[in-house]
Each structure stands twice: as C-alpha cells, then as structure tokens.
Amino acid sequence: MANKKILITSIPIVIFTALVVVFWFSLGSDPTELPSQRIGKQVPEFNLSNLHNPEEAFTHQDLPKKPFLLNVWATWCVSCHVEHPYLVKFANQYPIPIIGLNYKDVRVDALEYLNKGGDPYLFSIADEDGTLGIDLGVYGAPETFIVDGDGVIHHRYVGVIDERVWNTVILPKVKELDPSLVDVEATQ
C-alpha cells in the first residue's frame, strides 16, 4: 500500500519535471530562425502583377542581378506597420535593393499605405492569392529573404526588421554576398 502511495505521488512530479525540461530547452530557440526549405535554392518562378500597375507582370527574371531583400508585407499585418518606417529609412541610406511582396492584400489598401508611409521598394509584386508566398514557405508577414544576384536565397528572417536586426542580421549577411552594398557611407 505504501509503495502504491509513493508511486501515485511521484507521477505528477515526474510529469512536472519533464515539462520543465521541455520548456527549458525550447526557450533557447529563436522564433525568427524558422527553418526554410528554400535556403540555397532559387527564388521560385512566378508571374505576378506589379502592385502599382496590374497590367504589368513581374517574373523571377525581373529580380535584381545583385544581392537584394525580398520583403513580404501586407496592410493587414500589424508588425508590418512597425517595420515599414525602418525599411523606408534603410532604403534611403543603403544601396541594397528591397523588393516588396505584397502578400494576400487588397491592392487599393496597399497603394494607399505606400503613398502615406513612403515606398522603400524598388518594385512591389502583388501576390494576391499568396501563391509565391506559399512557394517560398511563408508563414505570415513580415518575412524577409536575403537573395544573391543569381536569385539564390541565403537567409530568411521572420519578424520586424528594426535598427538592431538591420545591424546585427541583415547587414552582415548582405556584406557576405557583396561588401560594396554595405561598405558605403550611409547618408543620413
């Protein structure tokens, strides 16, 4: 009887200890470092309309022939509203092209958003159905891919790009691909 009582009281302790261990190890994982099957692979082929001119289409052939950022954003995305002023600032300070991928959004809302807040993008692709986003493995917005001049994805950042992320993640990764895009005197 005593052994049964000890067994019954030790089960919750064992379960609790196991949960603590699991949570402890999960704390070390960075949610911005989500795995991507696209790292080391080309940006998927696409044929989507220009956000500013729906009669014009963009394909993967229109992507810059030097390292660039592919930024997934939408007006319905609260975090994108936080990120946007930073992107405008960085686009004005650095010669790193930023391509916008307007994800599952309403075109008229997106255009109004860019008109009011500034347009940091070299050009914006309208991904109204989310097809390119799905092919990229996008979970939501904002997400940013660092892509080389051959269209190969080198890094994926999930979350808001602010000063800290720009300086500690984006610039070092772009510098690995093309130091000339980073080693410029940033204009204030």
N, C-alpha and C positions, 0 to 999 in steps of 0.2 A: 504494500500500500504506500509506503514512504517513497519507494522508487518511482511509482506512478505519479505521485505528487511532485517530485523533483522534475520528472520528465515534462509534466504539464506546465510547470512554471518556467522551465528553461526554453521552451519553444518560442514564446514571444521575445525572449532575449536574443536568441539566435536569429530570428527574423529581423529584429531591430538592427542588430549588428550587421547583417548582410545588407540591409537598406542603407545604412550609414556608409559602408564601403562603396556601394554602387554610386551613391550621390557624391561622395568624396572624389572619386575618380572622374566623374562627369563634370565636376567644377573646373577641371583643367582644360576642358575642350573649348575652343573658340568658335562661337556660332558664325563668325564672319569667314571662317575657313571651311566652308562646306565643300565636300568633295565634288569634283566635276569630271565627267567622262570626256569633256571637250578639251581639257588641258593637253597641249601637244598636238592638237588637231586643228584643221582649218575651220574658220567660221563656216557654218553650213550654207549651202547655196540657198538663195532666196530671190524672190522677185516681188517686191512690195512697193507701195506708192510712197512718194515724197509727202511728208506731212504738210508742207506748205503748198504743194501743187499736186493734187491727186491724179492729174493726167500724166504726170511724170513718174516713172518707176525706177527704183534702185535695185541693183543686183550686187552680189559679192564682188563683182568686177569694179564697182564704183568705190570700194573701200580704199582708204589711203595706202600708198605704197611705202609708207614709213610707219613706225610704231604709233599706235593710237589707242584711245579708250573707247569702248563701246558701252555706253551708259544706258541701262534700262530704267525708264521712269514713266510716271503717269500722274495725272492730276488728282486721281482718287487716292494716291499714296501720300499719307501724312508725312512720312520720313523724307519723301522726295522734296517736299516744301522746305524742310530743314536743310537739305543738301544743296538745293538749287543756287542760293546766293554764293556758296563756296565755289561751285562749278563756274559760275559767271566770273568770279574773281580769278580763278586759276586759268581760265581760258584767255583772260586779258593779260596774264603775267607770263605764261609759258607757251611756246610754240607746239605744244602737244595737241594734236587734233582730237577732238571729242565728238564722236558720232552719237546722236541720240536715237534710242529705240523706244518710241512711244508705245507702251505695252497695254493692249486691251483698253483703250481710252476712246473718248469722244473727240473727234478731230477739232471741232469748233472750240471745245474747252481747252484743249492742248495749245491751240494757236493763241487763244486769249491769255493763257498762262505765260507763254513765251513773250508775248507783247508786253505784258505788265512787268514781269520779273527779269527780263533780259534773256537773250538766246545764246547760250555758251557753245552751241553745237555747230560744227562745220556744216552738217546737214542732219535732218531728222527723218527717220524711217517710221512710217505708220504701220505698226503691227497690230491692227485692229482685232484680228482673230486670235492673236497670240501664237501663230504658227512658228515664227522664228524663235520666239521665247521658249517654246516647247522644245524645239530642236537644240537650243542652247542649254536646256536643262534649268531654266529659270524657275525659281521658287516663288518669286514675287519681285517687288521693287522697293528700294533701289538695289540694283546689282550692277557691277562694273567689271568688264573684261578688259584685260591688257592684251593687246594683239600686236604682233610684229608686222613688218612691211610685206610679208608674204601671206598674211591673213591667218597665221597660226596663233592660237590662244595660248598665252603663257601664264596667266593668273586670273583668278576670279575673286572679286571682293563683294561680299554681301553686307549691305548696310550703308549708312550715311558716310560719304567722304567729306570730312571736315579738315581743319588745319593739321591735326595730329595724324590722321590717316594719310593725308596727302604727303606729308613729310616723312612718315615712317614706313609707309607701304607703297604708295603709288610712285613717288619719285625714285626711290631706289630700284624698283622693278623696271621702270621705264629706262633708267640710266643703264641697266644691264643690257638693254636692247639697243639703245642709241644715246650715248652720253651727250651728244650735241643738243638734244632736246631738253636736257636738264641743266647742263653747264652753261647757261646763259644768264646774263644779268637780268633778273626779273624786274620788270617795270612796275612801279607802284601805282 
